[in-house]
């Protein structure tokens, strides 16, 4: 979504999303790190990313009028594209394994 806002000459929305994500991250680290250690830091990072994503999602909905479900729910074509990419990667990997020289 950041690409959308940069491409439509609205970089301030991207900046606000990042700032809000950082603020949420810092506040959560201060709260969770002493109590939970590294899992608390991971939770704080996740909260920051979620906050940033929510800001972008709300701004995107406001800018385009598309619903959250239409924006976030994968379509059949998305799944089909992922399947094609996965098949290509698997074929490429198996070809690499066939052509690799066994180590002695």
C-alpha positions in Angstrom: 0.0 0.0 0.0 2.9 2.3 0.5 3.7 1.9 -3.2 0.2 3.0 -4.0 0.4 6.2 -1.8 3.9 7.1 -3.1 2.7 6.5 -6.7 -0.3 8.7 -6.2 1.9 11.5 -4.7 0.7 11.0 -1.1 4.0 10.1 0.7 2.8 11.8 3.9 0.5 8.9 4.6 3.4 6.5 4.4 5.4 8.7 6.8 2.5 8.8 9.3 2.1 5.0 9.1 5.8 4.5 9.8 5.8 7.0 12.7 2.7 5.5 14.3 4.2 2.0 13.9 7.4 3.1 15.6 5.6 4.8 18.5 3.5 1.7 19.1 6.6 -0.5 18.9 8.5 1.6 21.4 5.6 1.8 23.8 5.0 -2.0 23.6 8.7 -2.7 24.0 8.8 -0.6 27.2 5.8 -2.5 28.5 6.5 -6.1 27.2 10.3 -6.4 27.3 10.7 -6.3 31.0 7.9 -8.7 31.6 8.3 -11.2 28.8 11.9 -10.8 27.5 12.5 -11.6 23.9 9.0 -12.9 23.2 7.8 -9.5 24.5 10.0 -7.8 22.0 8.6 -10.0 19.2 5.1 -9.1 20.4 6.0 -5.4 20.4 7.4 -5.6 16.8 4.2 -7.3 15.7 2.0 -4.7 17.3 4.0 -2.0 15.5 3.6 -3.7 12.2 -0.2 -4.2 12.8 -0.6 -0.5 13.8 1.2 0.6 10.7 -0.8 -1.7 8.5 -4.1 -0.5 10.0 -3.1 3.1 9.3 -2.4 2.2 5.7 -5.5 0.1 5.4 -7.8 2.9 6.7 -6.1 5.4 4.4 -6.4 3.1 1.5 -10.1 2.5 2.1 -10.6 6.2 2.4 -8.7 6.9 -0.8 -10.2 4.2 -3.0 -13.5 3.3 -1.4 -12.6 -0.4 -1.5 -13.7 -2.5 1.5 -11.2 -4.2 3.8 -12.4 -7.6 2.6 -11.8 -6.7 -1.1 -8.4 -5.4 -0.2 -7.1 -8.1 2.0 -8.9 -11.3 1.0 -7.0 -13.3 -1.6 -8.9 -14.0 -4.8 -8.8 -17.2 -6.8 -6.4 -15.5 -9.3 -4.0 -14.7 -6.4 -4.0 -18.3 -5.3 -3.5 -19.5 -8.9 -0.5 -17.1 -9.3 1.0 -18.4 -6.1 0.6 -22.0 -7.2 2.4 -21.2 -10.5 5.2 -19.5 -8.7 5.6 -22.4 -6.2 5.6 -24.9 -9.0 8.3 -23.0 -10.9 10.4 -22.7 -7.7 10.1 -26.4 -7.0 11.0 -27.3 -10.6 14.0 -25.0 -10.5 15.2 -26.5 -7.2 14.8 -30.1 -8.5 16.8 -29.2 -11.6 19.6 -27.7 -9.4 19.7 -30.8 -7.4 20.0 -33.0 -10.5 22.8 -31.0 -11.9 24.8 -30.5 -8.7 28.0 -32.5 -8.3 28.0 -34.7 -5.3 30.6 -33.8 -2.7 33.4 -36.3 -2.0 
